């Protein structure tokens, strides 16, 4: 098979998985709507890597755009220790291809969702380490004027040394300091429901980096409680749960709700006081609860920033401003204007070929955290119960539910 020269074929989740001949697939790690992941070992060096096969790239325009976006962003953020690092990329059959392989430089045994749901004991020190590493990665991402928009435990990779890396940039978008430029950037494909900031559902006039901070707050609450905190059955129930715990927003915040139907709905609810987090998590570190309170502020303008969160006393053991870099270059989202699938196919092929030629022989080294985290005994085929991001695009009955899912028309693109 000349077209597969210098490559080997394995069966992973009953699919052909084509890898560089230096690698041997050792374990199936996971599968989802957008691809499959396995562990592999380099036969020359003995090093382990994770290989992600993005499937059906060109079956839909939005999937092609997502794949192109992730490939570009992973290259841009390559080298930060808390962001998944590309080691290599490959398109084994470049003629009319429909799949792409991404090689990640370090093998992360599982994701944070698998650890939380395994019931393995975690300490407050683990919580501090995880949240600190998320914030370090998020500072780097935000400093490039990028919003991740889909932070959740399933997108946070963890290894046995307690190292954490942010993954899955397929839903990321650009951010501008000008609110007018941000107003048209929301789509129904943003953020898994349980980690989705209220200003997105309620169609605030613009959005900020605070939407990612909200997601980190949801993750901290999940670590403290061992289960998702705002676990709405649908979008109306999601909003109800947020209001139940955080209380009725003040008048200034209510007036900023862009959806008239949603604003009317919230105003007609009986007044609800905020439930103190100390009552919900009585065993938690008080400093963790203070940070949680600041992250889960209903009003995004009152939410703590990533920079201030890194300086919060809960993370003082870890905080080192000299070791929390910003990204040196703003990410260019100009490619987003391309809507032709064949043009995106060419752009993806060019990206992969250029990366293989220039960067594949320069793997990035990352320091260890000198901690350990219990890894579930059987992390294979990680099963996550959180709703998929694409569920946000499905109509679910009443008009309010539909508005909360998609936001107002002006927030969609």
N, C-alpha and C positions, 0 to 999 in steps of 0.2 A: 504494500500500500504506500506508494510514493508520497501521496498527499499527507500521510501521517509519519513521515520520516522523523526520526529522533524523538518519537513519542510512544507511549504505551496506553493501552485501553483497559480500564477496570470497570466492573459493574458496581455502581453506587446507587442505592435505592432503586435497583432494577433499571437504571439508565446507564448508557455508555458514558464513561468519565475518562476523558483523554488528557493525559498529563505528560510533562517532559520526561524523557527516558531516565533521567536521574532520580525520579521519585517513585516511591511505592506507596500506594494507598493503604493505610493501616486501620482506619476506623471511619464509619459513617457518623457524622456529627449532628446534622439537622437538615430539614427541608422545609420549604415554605412556598408561598405563592410566586416568588420571583427566582427561585433557584434551590440548589442543594449545596451542602458543605461537607467536606470530609477532611480527615487528618492524613498527612502523608509524611514520609521520611526521605530525606536526601541521602541516597546510598553512598555518596562520596564523602559527605561531612557528618552524617548521622543526625543532622538537625531536623527538627520537626517543623512543619508548616501547616497552615490551614489553607485549603484550596476551595474557592467558591465558584461554582458554575452558575452564571446568570443565564437562565433559559428563556426561550420565546421572546428574545429581545425586541424583535420587530413585528410581533403579532399585533401590537397596538402602538399607536404613536406615543402615548403617554409612557409606555414601558421603555421605548427606545430613548425618549428624553431622560427618563429616570436613570437608565444605564449610563448614558453619556455624562450626565451630571455627576454620578457617583465616581466614575473613572477620573474625571477632571478634578473633583474635590479631594479624592484620596491622594492624588499626586501632589496637589497644592499643600496638603497638610502633612505630607510624608516627613517623618522624623520626630514628630512630637510623641513623647512616650505614652500619652494617654489617648492617642488616636490610632486606630488600626493602621498599620504601616504596610504599604504595598512593597512586595519583594520582586514580583514579576507579574506579567500579564501574558495571555496567550489567546490566539484565535487559530485553532488547529486547522480548520478548513475555511480559509479566508474568502473563497468564492461563494457568494450568496449565503454567508454565515448567518446563524440565528442564535448563537450562544457565545459567551465570552468567559474566560477563566481568569480569576484574580487570585494570586498567590500572596498570602499575608505572611510577613516576616517572622512572626512568632506564633506558636501554637497555643491558643488560649483554650483551656480545657472545657469551659462551658460559659454560660452567660449568667448574669445576676438573677434573672428570673428563675433559672433552674436551682440556684443556690437557695434563694428565699423559699421556694416551694418544696424543697427537699426536707425542710424541717431541721436541717443541720444547725447546731448551736452557733450563733454569732454574738460577738461581744460589742460593747460600745466602741471599742478601739477599731473593730472592723467597720462599723458605721462611719466613724470619722475618716478612716482611710478611703473608703469608697466615695463618700461625698466630696472629700478634698480632691481626689483624682478626677472625678466628673467635672468639678469646677475648674480645675487646671486646664483640662481639655476644652471646656466650654469657653474659657477666657481666650484661648488661642483661636478658636473658631469665630467667636464674636469679633475679635480684633481684625479679622479679615472681612468684616461686614457680611458675615454669613450667619443665618439662623438654621439650627439643625431641624427643628420643628417636629421631630418624632423621637424625642428622648423617652426611653422606657427601659425597664430592667432587661427586656429581651434584646435590646440593642447595645448593651454594655457587656463586653466580653471580659472574663475574669480567668486568671490562672491560679495555680496552687500557691504561688508566692504573693497572692493578694494584689497583683498588678491588674489594673483595670484599663480598658481601652474603649472609647466611643466608636461605634460602627454604624453602618447603614446611613449614607448621606443622600439616598435617592429622593427624599422629600425636601431637602434643604433649599433655601431661597436667599436672595440677597436682602440686605437691610440698608436703608438710607437714613441719615439724620433728619431728612426732610419728611415729615409725616405724610405729605401729599403723595410722595413717591411710593410710600408703603401701602397706601389705601387700596390699590387694585391687585395686590399680590396673593390674596388668600384663595385657596381652592378647596374643594370638598375632599381633596386627598391629603389634608394636613392633620397630623397628630392623631394617634390612637385615642379613642374617646376618653378612657380613664385618666389619661395624662394631659388632656387638652385644656388649655387655659380658658377661663370663662369669657374673656373678651373676644375670643374667636367665635364661640357659639353665639354670643350676644351681639356680634357685628359692631364692635366699637369702630370708630371712624378710621383708626389706623392701628398698627400693631408695632411692638417693640421687642427688644431682646428679652423682655420680661416673660414672654411666652415660654422660653426655654427654662427660665428660673422656676416658673410654676411647675414644670415637669420634674425638675430636680426635687422640689418640695414634695411632690407626690411620691417620688422614689424614696426620699427620707422617711416619710410616713409609712411606706410599705416595709421598709427595713425595721422600723420601730414596732410595727404591729404584726408583721409576718404575713400580711395579705394586702391586696390593693385597697387603698383608702377610699377613693371615690369610685365605687364599682357600679356605675349606672347601668341599668338594663337597656336603656335607650337614652336619647339626648335630653328628653324632658326629665327623666329620672336622674340623669347625671347632674343637671342643673339643680334639681331639688336636693340632692345629696350635698352639693357644695353649699347651698344656702342653709341647709339644716345644721351643718357643722360651723360654717363661718358667719352665719347670721345675715340679717337683711342689710344690704348695702345702704350707705348714706345717700342723701338726695343728689349730691354732686355726681356720685358714681352712677346712680340710676339714670340721670339725665344724659349720660354719655352712651347709653345702650342704643345702638343704631337701628335695631329691629323694633318697630312700633309694637308689633304683636308680643314680642318677648318682654318689652318694657311694661306693657299693660299686664302681662301675666305675673311678673315679679311684684308689681305694685299692688295687685289684688290678693296676693298671698298674705296671711296673717303675719304680724311682726315676729321675727325669730331672733333671739339673742345668740351671740356667739358661744359655742361650747368650748371652755378652756381645754387646751391640749393636755394639761396636767391630769384632767379627769379621764381623757381618752387613753393616755399612755402614762399611767401612774409610776411605772418602774423606770421611765426614761431619764436620762441625764437632763437636768433643767436647761443647760446650755443648748442641747439639741432641740428642745422644745422652743426655745427662744428663736433659734435660727429657723425652725419650721414655721413659726408664726410669721416671720418676716418674708419667707419664701412664698407662703400661701396667702398673702394679702390679696383680697378679692380685686381691689383696684390695682391695675398694673403700675400706675404712677407711684403707688406706695410700696411696691415690692422691692426687696433688697436687690442690689446689682450683684453681678458675679464678683466684681472686684471687692466690694464690701463684704460679701459672703466669705471670701477667702481670708479676710482679716477678722472674721467673727471669732469670739473667744472659744467657741466650740472646736475650732480647727487650729488653735494656737500652737499645738504641738507640731503640726505639720507645716504651718505657714512659713514660707521663706520667699519674700518678694523677689529675690535675686534668682530664684529657681522656678519662676512662674512666668515664662516668656509670653510676649504677644507675637502674633504672626507678622513677619516683616513686610508682607505684601498683601494688598487688598485683592480679593478674588474677583475675576472678571466673568460676569454672567452674560456677556454679549451673545454667546452661543444659543441662549434660550430663545432667541427670535427665530431660529431655524425650526420649521415645522414639517419639512419634507422628510419622509422616512428614509429614502435612499440617500439623501444628503447626510442624515445622521449616521447611517451605516458607514459611509465613507469617513466621517469624522471619527467614529469609534475606531475603525481600522487604523487610521492615521495615528490616533492617540496611542493605541497599543503598540504599533510598530516603532514609534518614536521612543516610547518608554523602554521597550526591550533593547533598543540600540544604545540608548544613552545611560540608563540608570540601573539596569538589572544587576550589575556587578558591584553595587555600592549599598549593601544592606546597612540599615541603621541600628546601632547598638543602643539599648535602653537600660537604665539602672534598675536594680531590684529594690523592693520596698522592705525587705527583710522581715516580712510577716508571713503568715500562712493562713489559708482559708480552707475549710473543709469542702472538698469537691464531691458532689453526689456520686455514688458508686456507679450509677448507670445513667450518664448524661446523654446517651444516644437518643436520637430522635426527640430532642427537646420539644415538649408539648406545652404551648402557651395558651392560656384561656382568654387572654385579652383580645378584644375585637380587632380585626385587621383594619388598617387605615382606609382601605377601599370601601369598607362598610359605610363610610361617611357619605358616599355617593348614592346610596340606595334610598329610595323613598320609603318611609315607614309610617304611612297613615296620616295622622292629623297634621294640620297646617303648621302648628307651633313646632312639632317635631321636625318637620321639613325645614323650617327656618333655622332652627338650632343646628341642624346638620350642615347645611350649606352656607349659612350666613346670608346676609343680604346680597342682592345681585351685584352691587358695586364692590363687594369684597371678593368676588370671584373673577377669574380671568379665563 
